[in-house]
């Protein structure tokens, strides 16, 4: 089976999504369509290497990025040619869900959803915010300035290979989440795996309910449920 997989800029459910992708990769070909935010978040959470193992670059096993596709996203034309048996979007940000509900297709992932629906190809979506509730999510690495001593010779900045660490902060657009800075900071100011509580907005929960009613779209509760669709 050939699976198209959209990933958007959400850190929540991202590692659970990868666990399912790696399992399905054993028997199916997966093409990943990355929104601009999705590409940035993958690198910030240190998942870029794992993605390259899932999609090594052969035909229908590629990583398609917003930068490589430009505004017209020509590769999404594969849906018209029935090259994919399904499209999975996991995780799907609240922004992505809202755009799909409103018929907006101005990102690589929402464009893929639009083309899949027009081609009557089933679309399975795992939104990160599904109902009004408090939930927990894990933040990428960051510098706690209340702890940071602003050392003249900062060990994390010195050992950072991607030059992501500087001026008492981490540039998440450059960070690969290697974790080296966490271990070399003498004051414990670099925080990894911080869990925070969030409140799902009413408007986002309402959009998910609208999404459930759309033709060719199935909303799934979690990445684990994806395995039941294949």
C-alpha positions as CSV (number, residue, x, y, z in Angstrom):
1,X,0.0,0.0,0.0
2,X,1.2,3.5,-0.8
3,X,0.5,6.0,2.0
4,X,0.7,9.8,1.8
5,X,1.4,11.3,5.2
6,X,1.0,15.0,6.2
7,X,2.9,16.4,9.2
8,X,2.2,19.8,10.5
9,X,3.8,22.1,13.0
10,X,2.7,20.4,16.3
11,X,5.0,18.9,18.8
12,X,2.1,17.2,20.6
13,X,1.5,13.6,19.5
14,X,4.6,13.8,17.2
15,X,6.6,11.0,18.8
16,X,3.5,8.8,19.0
17,X,3.0,9.5,15.3
18,X,6.6,8.4,14.5
19,X,6.2,5.1,16.4
20,X,3.2,4.3,14.2
21,X,5.0,5.4,11.0
22,X,7.9,3.2,11.7
23,X,5.7,0.2,12.3
24,X,3.7,0.8,9.1
25,X,6.9,1.4,7.1
26,X,7.8,-2.3,7.4
27,X,5.0,-3.3,5.0
28,X,4.0,-0.1,3.2
29,X,5.6,2.8,1.2
30,X,5.2,6.2,2.9
31,X,5.6,9.6,1.3
32,X,5.7,12.4,3.9
33,X,4.4,15.9,3.0
34,X,5.8,18.5,5.4
35,X,4.3,21.9,6.1
36,X,6.9,24.6,6.8
37,X,6.0,24.4,10.5
38,X,6.2,20.6,10.4
39,X,9.8,20.7,9.1
40,X,10.9,23.1,11.8
41,X,9.2,21.2,14.6
42,X,10.7,17.8,13.5
43,X,14.2,19.2,13.7
44,X,13.5,20.9,17.0
45,X,12.4,17.6,18.5
46,X,15.3,15.7,17.0
47,X,13.3,13.5,14.6
48,X,14.8,14.4,11.3
49,X,17.1,11.4,11.2
50,X,14.3,9.0,12.0
51,X,12.2,10.6,9.2
52,X,15.0,9.9,6.7
53,X,15.0,6.3,7.7
54,X,11.2,6.1,7.1
55,X,11.4,7.9,3.8
56,X,14.8,7.0,2.2
57,X,14.1,8.9,-1.0
58,X,12.9,6.3,-3.5
59,X,9.8,6.9,-5.5
60,X,6.8,7.1,-3.2
61,X,9.1,7.0,-0.2
62,X,10.2,10.7,-0.3
63,X,10.1,13.6,2.0
64,X,8.3,16.4,0.2
65,X,8.8,19.9,1.8
66,X,7.1,23.2,1.3
67,X,10.5,24.7,0.2
68,X,11.0,22.1,-2.5
69,X,7.5,22.3,-3.8
70,X,7.0,26.0,-4.0
71,X,3.6,27.6,-4.0
72,X,2.0,25.3,-6.6
73,X,2.9,22.0,-4.9
74,X,3.1,19.9,-8.1
75,X,3.7,16.6,-6.3
76,X,0.2,16.7,-4.8
77,X,-1.0,16.0,-8.3
78,X,-0.2,12.4,-7.6
79,X,-3.6,12.2,-5.8
80,X,-5.3,12.9,-9.1
81,X,-3.4,10.0,-10.6
82,X,-4.4,7.7,-7.7
83,X,-0.8,7.0,-6.7
84,X,-1.8,6.9,-3.0
85,X,-4.3,4.6,-1.3
86,X,-4.9,7.1,1.6
87,X,-3.7,10.3,3.1
88,X,-3.0,10.5,6.8
89,X,-2.5,13.8,8.6
90,X,-0.9,13.3,12.0
91,X,-0.4,15.4,14.0
92,X,-2.7,18.0,12.7
93,X,-2.5,21.5,14.2
94,X,-5.6,23.5,15.1
95,X,-4.6,25.9,12.3
96,X,-4.6,23.0,9.7
97,X,-8.0,21.7,10.9
98,X,-9.5,25.2,10.7
99,X,-8.2,25.7,7.1
100,X,-9.5,22.3,6.0
101,X,-12.9,23.0,7.5
102,X,-13.0,26.4,5.7
103,X,-11.8,24.9,2.4
104,X,-8.5,26.7,2.5
105,X,-5.5,24.9,0.9
106,X,-2.6,27.3,1.1
107,X,0.0,25.0,2.7
108,X,1.5,21.8,1.3
109,X,-0.5,19.7,3.7
110,X,-3.9,21.4,3.3
111,X,-3.3,21.3,-0.5
112,X,-2.7,17.5,-0.2
113,X,-6.0,17.2,1.7
114,X,-7.9,19.1,-0.9
115,X,-6.5,17.1,-3.8
116,X,-7.1,13.8,-1.9
117,X,-10.8,14.7,-1.3
118,X,-11.3,15.8,-4.9
119,X,-9.9,12.4,-5.9
120,X,-12.2,10.6,-3.5
121,X,-9.2,9.2,-1.6
122,X,-9.8,8.6,2.1
123,X,-8.2,11.1,4.5
124,X,-7.5,10.2,8.1
125,X,-6.7,13.1,10.5
126,X,-5.5,13.1,14.0
127,X,-6.0,16.6,15.4
128,X,-3.9,17.6,18.4
129,X,-6.9,19.4,20.1
130,X,-10.1,17.5,19.9
131,X,-12.3,18.5,22.8
132,X,-12.5,21.2,25.5
133,X,-10.2,19.9,28.2
134,X,-6.9,20.5,29.9
135,X,-4.0,18.4,28.6
136,X,-0.3,18.0,28.9
137,X,2.4,18.5,26.2
138,X,6.2,18.4,26.2
139,X,8.2,21.5,25.2
140,X,11.4,21.4,23.1
141,X,14.6,22.2,24.8
142,X,14.9,25.8,26.1
143,X,17.0,28.0,28.4
144,X,15.5,29.0,31.8
145,X,16.8,32.6,32.2
146,X,16.0,32.6,35.9
147,X,18.6,29.9,36.3
148,X,21.1,30.9,33.6
149,X,24.1,32.7,35.0
150,X,25.1,34.2,31.6
151,X,28.6,32.8,31.9
152,X,31.3,34.6,29.9
153,X,32.4,31.3,28.5
154,X,29.1,29.4,27.9
155,X,29.8,25.6,27.5
156,X,26.5,24.9,25.7
157,X,27.2,27.7,23.2
158,X,30.8,26.4,22.7
159,X,29.8,22.8,21.9
160,X,26.7,23.5,19.7
161,X,27.6,22.2,16.2
162,X,24.6,23.9,14.6
163,X,25.1,27.3,16.2
164,X,21.6,27.1,17.6
165,X,22.7,28.1,21.1
166,X,23.5,31.8,21.7
167,X,22.5,34.9,23.7
168,X,20.9,32.8,26.5
169,X,18.4,31.1,24.2
170,X,18.1,28.3,21.7
171,X,17.2,29.0,18.1
172,X,14.7,26.2,17.4
173,X,15.0,26.7,13.6
174,X,18.6,25.5,13.9
175,X,18.4,23.1,16.8
176,X,18.5,19.4,16.2
177,X,17.7,18.4,19.8
178,X,20.9,16.5,20.2
179,X,20.8,17.3,23.9
180,X,24.5,18.0,24.4
181,X,23.8,21.5,25.7
182,X,21.6,20.0,28.5
183,X,24.5,18.0,29.9
184,X,27.3,20.5,29.7
185,X,25.4,23.5,31.3
186,X,27.0,23.7,34.8
187,X,23.9,25.4,36.3
188,X,21.2,23.2,34.8
189,X,19.7,26.2,32.9
190,X,19.0,24.2,29.7
191,X,15.7,22.4,30.3
192,X,14.7,19.3,28.4
193,X,11.4,17.5,28.4
194,X,9.4,20.2,30.3
195,X,5.7,19.1,30.6
196,X,3.2,21.9,30.5
197,X,-0.6,22.0,30.8
198,X,-2.8,23.6,28.1
199,X,-6.5,24.4,27.7
200,X,-8.1,23.4,24.4
201,X,-10.1,26.3,23.0
202,X,-13.8,26.0,22.3
203,X,-13.4,27.1,18.7
204,X,-10.8,24.4,18.0
205,X,-13.1,21.7,19.5
206,X,-15.9,22.9,17.4
207,X,-13.8,22.8,14.2
208,X,-13.0,19.2,14.9
209,X,-16.7,18.4,15.0
210,X,-17.2,20.1,11.7
211,X,-14.2,18.1,10.3
212,X,-16.0,14.8,11.3
213,X,-18.9,15.7,9.1
214,X,-16.9,16.3,5.9
215,X,-17.0,13.7,3.1
216,X,-13.9,11.4,2.7
217,X,-12.5,12.5,6.1
218,X,-12.3,10.4,9.2
219,X,-11.1,11.9,12.5
220,X,-9.1,9.6,14.6
221,X,-8.6,9.9,18.4
222,X,-4.9,9.1,18.4
223,X,-2.0,8.0,16.2
224,X,-2.4,4.5,17.5
225,X,-5.8,4.3,15.8
226,X,-4.1,4.8,12.4
227,X,-3.1,1.2,12.4
228,X,-6.7,0.1,12.2
229,X,-7.2,2.0,8.8
230,X,-4.4,0.2,6.9
